[in-house]
């Protein structure tokens, strides 16, 4: 499998490159009143309204107060594109699916549900994000967020 890697709160994650539409620098967002806190807002992606989900908040991490603004990792879903706000984009990696392991049982069950599996790399773990579950974790579909 080929993965696009990214970082959230110094933790390494990956998503299948086939799910990645594009990567963009931080963009101005329009606030969505009464939306869950994980929805940071809506961005305009060449005329298309895209929901921006804060992965720090989704995974239960504190907001990144200092440092550069988050990066938009735009992924494709059944409801259209969704932007996952991540701290930093990493490399593209080709890894053997046969060496992927199940997520550790010690993970919080809410977070464990978002992780498809893990890879043990040189000195660090890379968690593979289950993109549909991460998008569904906001509790509403994208079409409800933009209407």
N, C-alpha and C positions, 0 to 999 in steps of 0.2 A: 504494500500500500504506500501511497505517497501522501504525506501530511504537510499542511501549512502549520508551522508552529507559532505560538505566541505566549506571552507572559502576562499573568495577572498576579499581583502581590508576590513577586519573585517565584511563583510556581509556573512550571512549564506545562503547556497544554498543546494539543494538536487537533486539527480537524482534517477530514478527508479533503484533498484539494478539489475534488469534483463538486464539493458543496460550496466552495469559495467563488463568489462572483467577482469581487475586487477588494482591494485594500485602499483606504483613503485616509488622509490626515483628518484631524478633528474638524468638524464643521459646526456652524451655528445651528442650534436646535430650537424648535418651537416647543414650549412646555405644554404638556397634556394635563389639563385640570382633572383631578380625582383619579388619575392613573396610579397603578402600583408604583412604589418607589423605585423598582428596578427599571421602569421605563423612564429614561432620562429625557425623552422628547422625540420629536419627529424631525427628520432631515429631508432636504430636497436633493434627490439624486437625479440630476438631469431631467427634472420635471416630474419625477415619480416620488411620491411621499413614502418614506421608509421609517419604520419604527426603530429607535435606537435603544437597545437593552444594555444596561450596565452590568457586565459580568462580575465586577467586584461585589456589587450588591446582591446579585443572583447567588453567588457562592458564599455570601455571608462575611465578606471582608469589609474593613473600614474603607471609606472613600479615600482616594489618594490625594491628600492635601497639597503636598509639594511635588514638584517634578513636572515633566512635560504633560500636555493634555493627552487624553486617551486617543487611540487610533480606531478608526471604523473598519472592522472586518466584516464585510458585507457577504452574507451567506444566502443561498437560495433555499426556500422552503416551499411547502405546498401552497402557502398563502402569498407567495411572492418573496422579494428580498427583505431581509432583516439585517440591521447593523448590530453587531456585537461590539461593544466598547471594551477594548483591551488596553493594557498598559504599553505593550511593545510587541512588534512583530518579530519573529525569529526567522529561522531558515526553513527551506523546504527539505523534508527528509523522506527518504525511501526506506521503509522498515518492513521486515518480514512479518506478516500477520500471525505466523505460527509461534512467534516469541512474545506476542501480546499476552498479558496476564489479566486475570479478573481484578476489578478494583478491590482494594483492601477492605476487609470487613470493619475496620476501625473508623472508616470515614463516616461522617454524619449521614444517616440514611437519605436526607434530602439532597445532599451533595452526591452521594454514591449513585443515585438515580441518574444524575447528569453525566456520569463517566462511563464510557463504553468499555474501557480497559486501560491498562498501563503498560508502558515500556520502561525497562530498566536500562538507562543509558549510562555512559561513563560519568559516575559521580552524581547522577540526578535521575529523578523520575519524570516521565512525560505522561500526563493523563490525556486520554483521547476523549474529547467532548462528544457527547451524544447530542448533536445539534437539535434534532426535533424535540427532545426532552428539555433542553435548555430554553428553547423558544416557548414551549408549552408551560414552563415553570412560572411564567408571568401571570398565569391564571386566566388569560383571555387570548383570543386569536388576534392576529394582526389586523384583520378586517374590522374587528370591534374597536381596536385602538385608533384606527384612522377614520372612523365614522362619527 
